[in-house]
């Protein structure tokens, strides 16, 4: 599968979630103090992401 979530630990010791397509990072989250919180973020994105509206602010 080309799309995947990746949990990494940054230099500050926080956990971040990256969403990747092949080897390209599409987006990254804020830092979380625990791996459980990072996993909760993934679950939230999976649950709420498909129904999220698109907001186009490019003309403002």
C-alpha positions in Angstrom: 0.0 0.0 0.0 1.4 3.3 -1.0 -0.4 5.4 1.6 0.5 5.0 5.3 0.7 6.7 8.6 4.1 6.9 10.3 4.8 7.7 14.0 8.2 9.3 14.6 9.9 10.8 17.6 11.3 14.2 17.0 14.4 15.9 18.5 12.3 17.3 21.3 11.2 13.9 22.3 7.6 14.4 21.1 5.7 11.9 18.9 4.5 13.2 15.5 2.3 11.5 12.9 3.2 11.7 9.2 0.9 10.7 6.4 3.0 9.5 3.5 2.4 8.6 -0.1 5.3 6.3 -1.2 8.2 8.2 0.4 6.7 11.7 0.2 5.3 13.3 3.4 1.9 14.7 2.6 1.3 16.2 6.0 2.6 16.0 9.6 0.9 16.7 12.9 1.8 18.7 15.9 4.0 17.0 18.5 2.3 14.8 21.1 3.8 13.9 24.5 2.8 10.2 24.3 2.6 7.6 21.6 -1.0 6.9 22.6 -1.9 10.5 21.8 -0.3 10.1 18.4 -2.3 6.9 17.7 -5.5 8.7 18.8 -4.7 11.4 16.3 -4.5 8.8 13.5 -7.8 7.3 14.6 -9.4 10.8 14.5 -8.1 11.5 11.0 -9.3 8.2 9.8 -12.8 8.7 11.3 -13.3 12.4 10.5 -11.1 13.0 7.5 -13.3 11.4 4.8 -16.3 13.6 5.6 -14.3 16.8 6.2 -15.3 19.6 3.9 -12.8 21.4 1.6 -12.3 25.1 2.4 -10.8 27.1 -0.4 -9.3 30.4 0.9 -7.0 30.9 -2.1 -9.0 34.0 -3.3 -9.0 35.9 0.0 
